[in-house]
Each structure stands twice: as structure tokens, then as C-alpha cells.
């Protein structure tokens, strides 16, 4: 019963080479998270559908992977229900669990469920796969990893500043040039309030975003078409013409929306963050960008987005402050702020720019060629010594043809190959071949150990 | 809409404290795997049901978590089919994917699917969760991690030896006393062949296993009841009375089953393994144990099982050699050997024996108390210096009450707390409090850095 094996579309296998690169990204991110006092948690792949449904909008509900109840799941479904052939209705009766769609909702659930064990402010990170029944396409998968870092239970803006520092440090270590764009939901609300179009936040940010492409005149025309009043459009002009440094922009915005309490609060928050950043030695450019409108139904303060400067790709990291994440689970008024690193896109950026370090020793460093039982016996104690010294090493498990063994070492990217035939054994030596240069040299065991551990 | 949040039964959240301990186990295992030249791969959580079904027996098929097809999954089901209310039949029509049940079948699928990219022998490890719709009970979960390590594409017994070395090294590093039990499927076949009861392998191993508990007489009686012939039982006596060292046992077995070619081959294999082990400096006791019958429908040579000596618990690691893992996917005659570490049981053993190291610095090492804007400003550059030196450090994000801040540091297990009030700032100093001893000392920034990095 030979089957042609394959995996579900939108999912991926990761080869050893890919794993080394992916782990390089994850390890870098984790190290920085820990440096800033964040601790990891993990939640189950499956959550109750009652936890997940209704949290991602109607479209999101459809994109949840739902798990069929075990056993005779149809026995409790009544016949008329079944005859109706309504997939959505039937789903509620034959499925109680789903795969997590993101790490945010499970985190909110975790915080509420474990609130008596958690010491707040809770600085947690979480790196796990999520699943979405999205249409797969280039760069979009049905199983992908999220790397989330959040502080919950503190409304200090120092948290925002530390997240910006984390972004700076992660991309400095990964060697990716980025720009961090910063916005504040309260400023957007202040603008909408000031021009008397409170429900138009999205239209306005879309308009600002199009400025570069279509010009001021067309943007104004579009706003009019969308029903924004002439008066409001007139008031909006200074915002659309915003220019200069972050500080200058903030001053211009203040002149327009200074009358709105919410708007002023937003400006204060952004100023405080910039003041902190001034004292820090940040390599990353931080830019106030009013077009940033991600997660608007969700974020209540700062909004972050990180873009790679040298590659055309969407944002590679993003996040913001939310004031009521846990409210849906019965714990209101807990403020938090967090960001999420997009591991897959970061991987793509690093591949395109060839940024993965070549000298990362996460694979075997030395392989002994296997010439037969006698030679094997001579090599095994040396192999044990090398491993005891922490050198990743192996011996080819059988006396296969030399070409096959060298090919194996080559394909696996092994740096050195050690050979010991009759002559070497007689002299108590090993011939060490550098697989990159092709150079060979003879060593005794002490020298071999030294060469490979230095 | 406050919901009381919970997670599906049989699944778990892992808190920061649990994550540190779990990662200690996983990191130890991974390090040893890499030391022996193994490389990691990962496969998707979801596999096509055609890959999974029929691989774990009828019972296993029932224990697979199946994923409901997306969209209007009922539209293609015909009405009469639906009216039949046969859950199993319907499942085939509304579900095409399932969660992986173990790492072995996905690995076999991986090897066949990627056979042109893989260089054999392929030494891979894989550490990922698996899911089973088993009835949850103490120590048995519906989501749990497996840590598998396999060599595929080589029938050299050196591979078996290296897996035994890996077991030895992992448990030496984790500080768990274990005994490794070794059996060989070919010896069991040889016994069954010799006594003329080829289909009775399981009955015979069960009988041998009961010897200690019920005695020789009752074991013989039970074998008779099960239909094993008097003649066969008589031939079996020397096997039942096996005693002495591993070598002595092998000699006794040889006298009984030496006439069976398969049996002799099994004895040779075990002898070869013991001869290798004699040359190695192994801390772990390796014991020939004919009662080991795990995965009999599957393993074709060596069978391994590892038990903790100081705790009453099932096997914590196990595996063996299989000659046709990839045959089901159309790639016959590829021999492999592998073992799987049971991370959850290892965790339980280490918890019971209190073996987790106390001094593992995977959490924050230093927290600055936050007394307000001025003090914060004084502390932030020092905090940056410490982090630049690789010290996991944080500052409490707001000027909360002293008691709250100290309580936070305490609960989080932070080793040191640094304080700088008016006096310290005037003198350019920090007061460092050791949270374990309660001792306090004043340092300038150079001394503080030295103290925390030594």
C-alpha cells in the first residue's frame, strides 16, 4: 500500500539546515527577552472553542481549525438538525475544541485563569505555532510561529520604552536594518474628535497613508467621496501636511488637536516615550507615523510597527498597548502592552540579505572516517575524548566506500574529517582534513583535541 | 460576557517556573544529541489522515484528533449518508487532516518525501508535542512532548551503541540513576522457533516477566493453560531459569536456541553491543532482559527500555531497531534504530527526587527598585550597562510601594535588588541587597557590574 506521502497545504517540514537558521532567530529573540526580565510560558495547541470564538471577528471564526469530538460524535445530534445540512450549526454540536489562532487570546485566558498565581506586572514571552485556515500563498502559511512579548498589569510608559529597546537589540543582533514606526491611538481619536468625525479614524489614516502615492488633492477628494464634511477636511489639512522631526510633528499635531483631552494625552504619551529614548543609545530610527492603524479595534495607546529597510516586505514586528485584553474573560481594567515578532518574515529577510552567520557551530564539527573494525577501535576512544570536551563529533557507522563517507561529511557541512589507517595507528596519529580548505595535517590525540577545542 | 476560562481536559499550561525546568530537560537532551552528530527537524502538527490512519491499529485510529474540513464541509456529503448517522463513515467525508499521534510516522513520511535531499545515514532528532484522545489520568495527557532520536539508513550496530551512550550521558547530566534493559527481537523469535511455538512470543515474554512474582511452577501452569505444548514448556525451562551475568545468560540462551539461525543472529548482535560497551566508560548498568517486548510488531532487532532506579514509575525512555519503517510509504528496506525520551516522566522523576538545579540563572538576576522619575533616571544607564554585559536585569516599571516591589522580586526568584535613593545618588552609589541572605552592601557602578558578572 505504497502511498505518495505529502503534507497538508500551507504547512511545512523544516530540514536540519532550516532548523539551524530558525533556531538562530528564536534563540536571539529569547536571549534578548530574558535580558529584559521576561519569562516564557506555553499554552496548549487546543483551546476550547468557547475561548476562541467571537474573538477574531466573523472572518476569524471561519479561519479557526476545529477539532472533531471523539467517539460517536453524531449520536447526540438530532435528525432534523442533521437533515438541515447547515455546516456552521452542526459544527457547534460536533466540535468543542479548536487550534489556537494567535497567542494573544490564549495569553488573556491564561492570565485570568492563573491570576492568583501570577505576580503582576507579569512580563511574559511565548514562542509557539498558531494555525489559521487561510488560503495559503507565498509567505502565508496555515501553521506558523509567533513570538509574543507582553507586560500586563502596568500602565507605565517605561514598558513601551523597553519594548522599543528589545526591538532595537534583537535587530541589532540579527544585523537587520529596521525603522520602528510609532503611533498612538489616542492621537488618532483626538484627530477624529477635533474634526467632528469620530467614526472616521480608519478613513483618515488610509487617506494619510495614500498621500505619498496620490497627492494631497486626490486624498481630499477621496475623503469627500467617503462622506467626510468639507469643514472636517479643512481642519485636517495641517495633519495631512505634517513634516519635520518627530518633535516638530508633535507640535503641529498639538496645534490642531490640543482642544481634545484624549488627543493631548496621546501627545503626552508619545513625548514621554521620545524623552526616554533620547537618553538611550538606540541604533534604530524611531519615527512617528500617524498612518499606523493596525489593531485599531484593540489598541488603546501606543501602536508599533517595524519594517526592514533593505527588503520590500510587510512589517516584521508589531504591537501596541491594550487596556482591556482580559475583560472578555471576566477580569476588567488590566492594562498591557506587547509586541509580536514575525519569525517567518524575519527568516525571509535574512535569507534575502544573506545574513545568517556562516560559522555557527550547531552541526557536527568532526567526523571520523570508518575504515573497518581495527581502525574503528582506534578511533572510538578519541571520539569519546572529543565529546567529553564538548566537541560535536561522530564516526561514520560502517566501513562504507571512502567516497560515500566524504560525500556524507560534505553534504552535512562537517568542518573536519579525521582519518586513521594502518600508518597513523602505528605512529599514534590522526590525519585531520579541513573540509573547506582541503588542507591535511597529522596530529597526536593531544594536538587533535587542542585544534578542535580552540 | 464573562466566561470562566479553562482549557481542554488532558492539556496543560506551563508557567514560567515549569518552563525553566522543562527547558532544562530539553536543553540537556538536545545538547547530547548534537554532541553525537544528530540534527533536528520539525514536521507540521497536522498530517493528512491518509498518512496517519491504519498506522497505530484500530484503537489508535480512534485516538487520533481529527480536524474538521474548512468551509461548508457538509455540502458534498449526500443525504442518505448523513441520515445513516455513522460517525466513523462521516468522519472520512468531513475530515482530511489529523494531529500527529507520535513522531515516528511523521518521520517515516518525512524520510520518504525528502529522500532525494537527505544524505544517509540520516541522524535526526525531533522534539515536538503529540496529541492523543486518550482518557486523561495521572501522568497521562492528551498533549505531551516526545523527544525522538533515530539513525536511518545504516544497519551498523555502532548506532545501537551510540544510542546507549546517549542514554548514559543524558541521565548522567540529569543526575538520574537508571538501568538500561536490552533485548533483541531475533532472540525472542529464536526461542519461539526452537520450541515450535512461533506465534507465542508475547505469551512467552509475559510468562518470563511473571517469574519473580508467581514462581516457576505457576508460570509453567499458565503457559499450559494458554495452549503451549508440554514439549515446548520443557524446552523453555533453561530460558526461564536464566541467571548470572549478561555473558552467562547469553551462553545459556545459545545452548537452547543455537539451532535457530535467527536466534544465533540475535545473540551475535547482543554480544557485539556488549563488546563495544566494554571498551566504553559507561556509568549506566546495561542488563539483558528477555521480558522486554515493547513494540514487538514493529521492532526487528535491538529493543531498549530505561527505568529510573530510585522512583516507582514506568519506563522513561525506550526504543529499538526497525527494518521497514518507511515501507508503508513506498520506500522499502531502509533499516533504522531509534529511541524516545519521555520528557513528562523524566520531569516527574526529577521533581520527586528534587533534582532540578537551584542555581540555574534563567530568570532575572537583578531588579532595580523604582523610587520615582529622578531615581529611575539615575538607574537606567546602569541597567543598560548590565544588560550590555549579558546580565538579565529589569527595573520595576513604576514607583509602586516598596513592599509591592520587593514582593515582586521575591516571587519571581530574583537574586539581587538594587536601590538608589537620594543618598546613593549624591554619592554615585547603589545599595545591593542579596535576596537570599538579606545582606546589603553599597557599590559604585564598576563594582556593581563586577559583582553581577563574576
HADDOCK unambig.tbl for C-alpha pairs under 7 A between the chains (distance, minus, plus):
assign (segid A and resid 1 and name CA) (segid B and resid 328 and name CA) 6.33 0.50 0.50
assign (segid A and resid 2 and name CA) (segid B and resid 328 and name CA) 5.65 0.50 0.50
assign (segid A and resid 2 and name CA) (segid B and resid 329 and name CA) 4.95 0.50 0.50
assign (segid A and resid 2 and name CA) (segid B and resid 330 and name CA) 4.30 0.50 0.50
assign (segid A and resid 3 and name CA) (segid B and resid 329 and name CA) 5.08 0.50 0.50
assign (segid A and resid 3 and name CA) (segid B and resid 330 and name CA) 6.26 0.50 0.50
assign (segid A and resid 4 and name CA) (segid B and resid 329 and name CA) 6.53 0.50 0.50
assign (segid A and resid 5 and name CA) (segid B and resid 51 and name CA) 6.95 0.50 0.50
assign (segid A and resid 5 and name CA) (segid B and resid 109 and name CA) 6.00 0.50 0.50
assign (segid A and resid 5 and name CA) (segid B and resid 113 and name CA) 5.91 0.50 0.50
assign (segid A and resid 5 and name CA) (segid B and resid 329 and name CA) 6.36 0.50 0.50
assign (segid A and resid 6 and name CA) (segid B and resid 113 and name CA) 6.72 0.50 0.50
assign (segid A and resid 7 and name CA) (segid B and resid 47 and name CA) 5.72 0.50 0.50
assign (segid A and resid 7 and name CA) (segid B and resid 48 and name CA) 6.07 0.50 0.50
assign (segid A and resid 8 and name CA) (segid B and resid 47 and name CA) 6.13 0.50 0.50
assign (segid A and resid 8 and name CA) (segid B and resid 48 and name CA) 5.87 0.50 0.50
assign (segid A and resid 11 and name CA) (segid B and resid 44 and name CA) 6.03 0.50 0.50
assign (segid A and resid 12 and name CA) (segid B and resid 43 and name CA) 6.67 0.50 0.50
assign (segid A and resid 12 and name CA) (segid B and resid 44 and name CA) 5.98 0.50 0.50
assign (segid A and resid 13 and name CA) (segid B and resid 42 and name CA) 5.87 0.50 0.50
assign (segid A and resid 13 and name CA) (segid B and resid 43 and name CA) 4.56 0.50 0.50
assign (segid A and resid 13 and name CA) (segid B and resid 44 and name CA) 6.22 0.50 0.50
assign (segid A and resid 14 and name CA) (segid B and resid 41 and name CA) 5.50 0.50 0.50
assign (segid A and resid 14 and name CA) (segid B and resid 42 and name CA) 5.08 0.50 0.50
assign (segid A and resid 14 and name CA) (segid B and resid 43 and name CA) 6.36 0.50 0.50
assign (segid A and resid 15 and name CA) (segid B and resid 41 and name CA) 5.16 0.50 0.50
assign (segid A and resid 16 and name CA) (segid B and resid 39 and name CA) 5.64 0.50 0.50
assign (segid A and resid 16 and name CA) (segid B and resid 40 and name CA) 5.32 0.50 0.50
assign (segid A and resid 16 and name CA) (segid B and resid 41 and name CA) 5.20 0.50 0.50
assign (segid A and resid 19 and name CA) (segid B and resid 40 and name CA) 6.55 0.50 0.50
assign (segid A and resid 19 and name CA) (segid B and resid 41 and name CA) 6.26 0.50 0.50
assign (segid A and resid 34 and name CA) (segid B and resid 363 and name CA) 6.88 0.50 0.50
assign (segid A and resid 34 and name CA) (segid B and resid 392 and name CA) 5.96 0.50 0.50
assign (segid A and resid 35 and name CA) (segid B and resid 387 and name CA) 6.09 0.50 0.50
assign (segid A and resid 35 and name CA) (segid B and resid 390 and name CA) 6.84 0.50 0.50
assign (segid A and resid 35 and name CA) (segid B and resid 391 and name CA) 6.38 0.50 0.50
assign (segid A and resid 35 and name CA) (segid B and resid 392 and name CA) 3.93 0.50 0.50
assign (segid A and resid 35 and name CA) (segid B and resid 393 and name CA) 5.99 0.50 0.50
assign (segid A and resid 36 and name CA) (segid B and resid 392 and name CA) 6.03 0.50 0.50
assign (segid A and resid 36 and name CA) (segid B and resid 393 and name CA) 5.74 0.50 0.50
assign (segid A and resid 36 and name CA) (segid B and resid 394 and name CA) 5.68 0.50 0.50
assign (segid A and resid 37 and name CA) (segid B and resid 363 and name CA) 6.81 0.50 0.50
assign (segid A and resid 37 and name CA) (segid B and resid 364 and name CA) 5.08 0.50 0.50
assign (segid A and resid 37 and name CA) (segid B and resid 392 and name CA) 5.99 0.50 0.50
assign (segid A and resid 37 and name CA) (segid B and resid 393 and name CA) 5.70 0.50 0.50
assign (segid A and resid 37 and name CA) (segid B and resid 394 and name CA) 5.50 0.50 0.50
assign (segid A and resid 39 and name CA) (segid B and resid 16 and name CA) 5.64 0.50 0.50
assign (segid A and resid 39 and name CA) (segid B and resid 363 and name CA) 6.87 0.50 0.50
assign (segid A and resid 40 and name CA) (segid B and resid 16 and name CA) 5.32 0.50 0.50
assign (segid A and resid 40 and name CA) (segid B and resid 19 and name CA) 6.58 0.50 0.50
assign (segid A and resid 41 and name CA) (segid B and resid 14 and name CA) 5.51 0.50 0.50
assign (segid A and resid 41 and name CA) (segid B and resid 15 and name CA) 5.18 0.50 0.50
assign (segid A and resid 41 and name CA) (segid B and resid 16 and name CA) 5.21 0.50 0.50
assign (segid A and resid 41 and name CA) (segid B and resid 19 and name CA) 6.28 0.50 0.50
assign (segid A and resid 42 and name CA) (segid B and resid 13 and name CA) 5.88 0.50 0.50
assign (segid A and resid 42 and name CA) (segid B and resid 14 and name CA) 5.08 0.50 0.50
assign (segid A and resid 43 and name CA) (segid B and resid 12 and name CA) 6.68 0.50 0.50
assign (segid A and resid 43 and name CA) (segid B and resid 13 and name CA) 4.57 0.50 0.50
assign (segid A and resid 43 and name CA) (segid B and resid 14 and name CA) 6.36 0.50 0.50
assign (segid A and resid 44 and name CA) (segid B and resid 11 and name CA) 6.02 0.50 0.50
assign (segid A and resid 44 and name CA) (segid B and resid 12 and name CA) 5.97 0.50 0.50
assign (segid A and resid 44 and name CA) (segid B and resid 13 and name CA) 6.21 0.50 0.50
assign (segid A and resid 47 and name CA) (segid B and resid 7 and name CA) 5.72 0.50 0.50
assign (segid A and resid 47 and name CA) (segid B and resid 8 and name CA) 6.15 0.50 0.50
assign (segid A and resid 48 and name CA) (segid B and resid 7 and name CA) 6.07 0.50 0.50
assign (segid A and resid 48 and name CA) (segid B and resid 8 and name CA) 5.89 0.50 0.50
assign (segid A and resid 51 and name CA) (segid B and resid 5 and name CA) 6.96 0.50 0.50
assign (segid A and resid 65 and name CA) (segid B and resid 67 and name CA) 6.69 0.50 0.50
assign (segid A and resid 66 and name CA) (segid B and resid 67 and name CA) 5.75 0.50 0.50
assign (segid A and resid 66 and name CA) (segid B and resid 68 and name CA) 5.52 0.50 0.50
assign (segid A and resid 67 and name CA) (segid B and resid 65 and name CA) 6.69 0.50 0.50
assign (segid A and resid 67 and name CA) (segid B and resid 66 and name CA) 5.74 0.50 0.50
assign (segid A and resid 67 and name CA) (segid B and resid 67 and name CA) 4.49 0.50 0.50
assign (segid A and resid 67 and name CA) (segid B and resid 68 and name CA) 5.75 0.50 0.50
assign (segid A and resid 68 and name CA) (segid B and resid 66 and name CA) 5.52 0.50 0.50
assign (segid A and resid 68 and name CA) (segid B and resid 67 and name CA) 5.76 0.50 0.50
assign (segid A and resid 68 and name CA) (segid B and resid 68 and name CA) 5.81 0.50 0.50
assign (segid A and resid 70 and name CA) (segid B and resid 133 and name CA) 7.00 0.50 0.50
assign (segid A and resid 72 and name CA) (segid B and resid 87 and name CA) 5.41 0.50 0.50
assign (segid A and resid 73 and name CA) (segid B and resid 87 and name CA) 6.16 0.50 0.50
assign (segid A and resid 74 and name CA) (segid B and resid 85 and name CA) 6.08 0.50 0.50
assign (segid A and resid 74 and name CA) (segid B and resid 87 and name CA) 5.58 0.50 0.50
assign (segid A and resid 82 and name CA) (segid B and resid 82 and name CA) 6.98 0.50 0.50
assign (segid A and resid 85 and name CA) (segid B and resid 74 and name CA) 6.09 0.50 0.50
assign (segid A and resid 87 and name CA) (segid B and resid 72 and name CA) 5.40 0.50 0.50
assign (segid A and resid 87 and name CA) (segid B and resid 73 and name CA) 6.16 0.50 0.50
assign (segid A and resid 87 and name CA) (segid B and resid 74 and name CA) 5.59 0.50 0.50
assign (segid A and resid 109 and name CA) (segid B and resid 5 and name CA) 6.00 0.50 0.50
assign (segid A and resid 113 and name CA) (segid B and resid 5 and name CA) 5.90 0.50 0.50
assign (segid A and resid 113 and name CA) (segid B and resid 6 and name CA) 6.73 0.50 0.50
assign (segid A and resid 119 and name CA) (segid B and resid 408 and name CA) 6.13 0.50 0.50
assign (segid A and resid 119 and name CA) (segid B and resid 411 and name CA) 6.88 0.50 0.50
assign (segid A and resid 133 and name CA) (segid B and resid 70 and name CA) 6.99 0.50 0.50
assign (segid A and resid 156 and name CA) (segid B and resid 397 and name CA) 5.88 0.50 0.50
assign (segid A and resid 156 and name CA) (segid B and resid 398 and name CA) 5.90 0.50 0.50
assign (segid A and resid 158 and name CA) (segid B and resid 397 and name CA) 5.85 0.50 0.50
assign (segid A and resid 159 and name CA) (segid B and resid 397 and name CA) 6.50 0.50 0.50
assign (segid A and resid 328 and name CA) (segid B and resid 1 and name CA) 6.32 0.50 0.50
assign (segid A and resid 328 and name CA) (segid B and resid 2 and name CA) 5.68 0.50 0.50
assign (segid A and resid 329 and name CA) (segid B and resid 2 and name CA) 4.94 0.50 0.50
assign (segid A and resid 329 and name CA) (segid B and resid 3 and name CA) 5.10 0.50 0.50
assign (segid A and resid 329 and name CA) (segid B and resid 4 and name CA) 6.55 0.50 0.50
assign (segid A and resid 329 and name CA) (segid B and resid 5 and name CA) 6.39 0.50 0.50
assign (segid A and resid 330 and name CA) (segid B and resid 2 and name CA) 4.30 0.50 0.50
assign (segid A and resid 330 and name CA) (segid B and resid 3 and name CA) 6.28 0.50 0.50
assign (segid A and resid 363 and name CA) (segid B and resid 34 and name CA) 6.89 0.50 0.50
assign (segid A and resid 363 and name CA) (segid B and resid 37 and name CA) 6.82 0.50 0.50
assign (segid A and resid 363 and name CA) (segid B and resid 39 and name CA) 6.87 0.50 0.50
assign (segid A and resid 364 and name CA) (segid B and resid 37 and name CA) 5.07 0.50 0.50
assign (segid A and resid 387 and name CA) (segid B and resid 35 and name CA) 6.10 0.50 0.50
assign (segid A and resid 390 and name CA) (segid B and resid 35 and name CA) 6.85 0.50 0.50
assign (segid A and resid 391 and name CA) (segid B and resid 35 and name CA) 6.39 0.50 0.50
assign (segid A and resid 392 and name CA) (segid B and resid 34 and name CA) 5.97 0.50 0.50
assign (segid A and resid 392 and name CA) (segid B and resid 35 and name CA) 3.93 0.50 0.50
assign (segid A and resid 392 and name CA) (segid B and resid 36 and name CA) 6.04 0.50 0.50
assign (segid A and resid 392 and name CA) (segid B and resid 37 and name CA) 6.00 0.50 0.50
assign (segid A and resid 393 and name CA) (segid B and resid 35 and name CA) 6.00 0.50 0.50
assign (segid A and resid 393 and name CA) (segid B and resid 36 and name CA) 5.75 0.50 0.50
assign (segid A and resid 393 and name CA) (segid B and resid 37 and name CA) 5.70 0.50 0.50
assign (segid A and resid 394 and name CA) (segid B and resid 36 and name CA) 5.70 0.50 0.50
assign (segid A and resid 394 and name CA) (segid B and resid 37 and name CA) 5.49 0.50 0.50
assign (segid A and resid 397 and name CA) (segid B and resid 156 and name CA) 5.88 0.50 0.50
assign (segid A and resid 397 and name CA) (segid B and resid 158 and name CA) 5.86 0.50 0.50
assign (segid A and resid 397 and name CA) (segid B and resid 159 and name CA) 6.49 0.50 0.50
assign (segid A and resid 398 and name CA) (segid B and resid 156 and name CA) 5.90 0.50 0.50
assign (segid A and resid 408 and name CA) (segid B and resid 119 and name CA) 6.12 0.50 0.50
assign (segid A and resid 411 and name CA) (segid B and resid 119 and name CA) 6.88 0.50 0.50
